[in-house]
Amino acid sequence: MRTFTCALLIGVAPLAARAEVAAADPIDAAMRTCLARSDMSSTAGQVQCMETARIGWKTALDNAWQQLQPELPPARRKEWQKSQASWQASRDAETQLLAAVFATTRGTMYVLAEADMQLQPVRDRALALRSAVAKA
């Protein structure tokens, strides 16, 4: 049990630190609530909380992208479309890399780290797009 607790704390510590920055965001708040639930304290439960948050951030990303498009002049729209396509290609390549790397590991710490590494790029891009919408 001690190993599991340490792995859980190590695996979630970077997540908690990042979520703290934007604790007011409903997606982050819901994830923190989920992570704190006793019925979600298993590795599978923690991963489920992070996956739900990743899906929420993906929806936020898609919504911000849709809001941003009509606000941009044509030249900037092309730049943003190129940026978004590059980000998506990078994310897809990184997903494949993560799968290959984590296929060689064992233990709950790695499962939690992988879930966090899948969540954070989507969250970061959604926040960047939200910021661009706010400035447009």
URVEN-V487806 format. One record per pair of residues at least 12 apart in sequence whose ideal C-beta (glycine too) atoms are under 10 Angstrom apart, sorted by the first residue. I is the first residue (numbers start at 1). GAP is how many residues later the second one is. D is the distance in whole Angstrom. If there is no record, write none. Layout:
i->[I,I]
gap->[GAP,GAP]
d->[D,D]
This chain:
i->[3,3,3,4,4,4,4,4,4,5,5,6,6,7,7,7,7,7,7,7,7,8,8,8,8,8,8,8,8,9,9,10,10,10,10,11,11,11,11,11,11,11,11,11,11,11,11,11,11,12,12,12,12,12,12,12,12,12,13,13,14,14,14,14,14,15,15,15,15,15,15,15,15,15,15,15,15,15,15,15,15,16,16,16,16,18,18,18,18,18,19,19,19,19,19,19,19,20,21,22,22,25,25,25,25,25,25,25,25,26,26,27,27,27,27,27,27,27,27,27,27,28,28,28,28,29,30,30,30,30,31,31,31,31,31,31,31,31,31,31,31,32,32,33,34,34,34,34,34,34,35,35,35,35,36,37,40,42,43,43,43,43,43,43,43,44,44,46,46,46,46,46,47,47,47,47,47,47,47,47,48,49,49,50,50,50,50,50,50,50,50,51,51,51,52,53,53,53,53,53,54,54,54,54,54,54,54,54,55,55,56,56,56,56,57,57,57,57,57,57,57,57,57,58,58,58,58,58,59,59,60,60,60,60,60,60,60,61,61,61,61,61,61,61,61,61,61,61,61,62,62,63,63,63,63,64,64,64,64,64,64,64,64,64,64,65,65,65,65,65,65,65,65,65,66,66,67,67,67,67,67,67,68,68,68,68,68,68,68,68,68,69,69,69,69,70,71,71,71,71,72,72,72,73,76,76,80,80,80,83,83,83,83,84,84,87,87,87,87,87,87,88,90,90,91,91,91,91,94,94,94,95,95,95,97,98,98,98,98,99,99,101,101,101,102,102,102,102]
gap->[104,105,106,37,38,39,103,104,105,36,103,102,103,36,100,101,102,103,104,105,106,27,33,34,35,38,100,101,104,100,103,98,99,102,103,32,35,36,39,96,97,98,99,100,101,102,103,104,105,23,34,37,38,97,100,101,103,104,99,103,98,99,102,103,106,13,16,17,20,31,34,35,38,97,98,100,101,102,104,105,108,15,16,19,100,98,101,102,105,106,12,13,16,34,100,101,104,12,106,101,105,28,31,32,35,98,101,102,105,30,34,25,26,27,28,29,30,32,33,96,99,25,28,29,95,24,19,22,23,26,15,18,19,20,21,22,23,25,26,88,92,17,21,16,12,14,15,16,18,19,13,14,15,18,13,12,12,66,64,65,66,67,68,69,72,64,67,62,65,66,69,70,61,64,65,67,68,69,71,72,67,66,70,62,64,65,66,67,68,69,70,64,67,68,67,62,63,66,69,70,61,62,64,65,66,67,68,69,64,67,63,66,67,70,62,63,64,65,66,67,68,69,70,61,64,65,67,68,63,67,62,63,65,66,67,69,70,23,26,60,61,62,63,64,65,66,67,68,69,64,67,63,66,67,70,61,62,63,64,65,66,67,68,69,70,15,16,19,60,61,64,65,67,68,63,67,62,63,65,66,67,69,12,16,61,62,64,65,66,67,68,12,15,64,67,66,61,62,64,65,60,61,64,63,56,60,49,52,56,42,45,46,49,41,45,34,35,37,38,41,42,37,31,35,27,30,31,34,23,24,27,22,23,26,20,15,16,19,20,15,19,12,13,16,12,13,15,16]
d->[8,8,9,10,9,8,9,6,9,10,10,10,8,8,6,4,4,9,9,7,9,10,8,9,7,7,7,8,7,9,10,10,6,8,8,8,8,10,10,9,7,5,8,8,3,5,9,8,7,7,7,10,9,10,6,9,9,8,10,10,10,8,6,9,8,10,8,9,8,9,10,7,9,8,9,8,5,10,7,8,10,10,8,8,10,8,9,6,8,9,6,6,9,8,10,10,9,9,9,8,7,10,9,9,9,9,9,8,9,8,9,9,6,9,9,4,6,9,6,8,8,7,9,9,8,10,9,8,7,7,10,6,7,10,7,4,9,8,9,8,10,9,9,9,9,8,4,9,7,8,10,5,8,9,9,8,10,9,9,4,9,10,5,7,9,10,8,9,8,6,7,10,9,6,7,8,5,9,10,10,9,9,10,8,9,4,6,10,8,5,10,7,8,8,10,9,10,6,9,8,8,9,6,4,9,9,5,8,10,9,10,9,9,9,7,9,9,5,4,9,8,5,8,10,5,9,9,8,10,9,9,8,10,4,8,8,7,9,9,10,6,8,10,6,4,9,9,6,9,9,9,9,9,9,9,9,6,9,9,4,5,9,7,5,9,9,10,7,9,9,6,10,9,9,10,9,8,9,9,5,10,8,7,9,6,9,6,5,10,10,6,8,10,10,10,9,9,7,9,4,9,10,6,10,10,9,9,7,10,10,9,10,10,9,8,8,10,10,6,9,10,9,8,10,9,6,7,8,8,9,7,9,7,9,10,9,6,6,7,8,10,10,8,9,5,10,9,10]
